[in-house]
Amino acid sequence: MAALYLIGVQVAMPPSILADDFPTKLAAFNDLTRDIRGAGIAIKHLVFVDNKIFIEQPSVDLLLRRFGHELRRLRSSSSGRLTCHTVTIRGVDVAWYSLVKEQDHE
C-alpha cells in the first residue's frame, strides 16, 4: 500500500556570526563584491543572507568577460514575465533579471 509522507519545508537559517564558517563566507562575499565593482559592473543590490549579488542586466556581458573563467552552476527560472538568471562565482551567487523570451509559433 502506498504511503504519503509529508515533510516540512526546509527553511534556510540566516547566517550566524557565531558559526565557524561565517568569517570565510563574509570575506568571499565582500571580496567578490569589491571585484565586481572594480570591474565596472553595476550592482543592483546585495543580499548577504541569501549569499547573492544582483547586477543590472546591461552589465552581464562585462561580467562574462571579466569572470567567465570562474563561472559555476548557470541556472535560470522564470516567473511571470521575468527570468532570473543565476551563476555561482567563488561560492557566491550572482543574479540578474531579463524579460522572458517568447517562442515563435508558426
N, C-alpha and C positions, 0 to 999 in steps of 0.2 A: 504494500500500500504506500502510495506517495505521501510525503510529508512536506509541509511548508514551514520553514524556519525563518522567522522574522529577526533580522539583525538590525540593531540601531545604526543610525548614520554615524560614520566616523567624523568627529569634529576635530579639526586641527587646533591644537592649543597654541596660543601666541607664544613667541619665544620668551624664555625666562632669562633674566640677567644672571641667574644663579646656575644655569646649565653650563656644563663643561665646554660645549661647542659654541656658546654664544659669542665670545670674542672672535673666533675664527670666522663665523658667518657674518658678523658685523664688518669685519675687516674686508672680506671678499666683496660684500655689498658696496661698501664705501669706495674701495679701490676701483671696482668696475664703474661706479657712478662717476668718479673723477676722470677715468679714462674715456668714458663716453662723452662727457662734457668737453674734455680736452681735444677730442676728435671733431668737435663742432656739431655733434648730433643733438637735436632739440629734444630735451626730456620733457614729457608732459606731466607726469607725476611719479612719485616713488612710494612703494608700499612695502616697507621692510617686513611687516607681519606676514605677508604672503611671499616674501623674497622675490619681489617683482618690480621691474623698472619699466614704465610705459614711455614710449617715444612717439614723436609725431610721425605720421605716415610718410611725409616727404623725405624724412631722414633715413628711410630703410636702405636705399642704395648706398649711402655713405656707411651705414652700419655694416652692410655686407662686404664692402671694400675693405674697411678697417679691421673688422673682427671675423671675416668669413672663415679663416682657418681655425677659429675657436668655437664655431657653432656646433651645438649638440641638440638633438631632440627637437626637430621642427614639427610643430603641430598647429592645427587650425580648428576653430569651432565657430559655427555660425549661429546667430540668434537674431531673428527678425531680419533687418536689412544690413546688419553689420557682421563682419567676420573678425574674430580676434586671432591674430597670428602670434605664436609664442616660440621663441628659441631659448635654449639654455647656453649661457656663456659663463665659464668659470664657476658653475654651480648656481648661478643666479638667472632667473627667468627675465627675458626682455620681450616685451609685447607691444603690439600696435594694432590699431583697428583699420579696416578698409571696408568699402561697400561690398555687399555680396554681388558676385558676378552672375548675371543671368545667363542661362543656357539658351543657345539658338535652337528653336523648334521649327523644323522645316517639314 
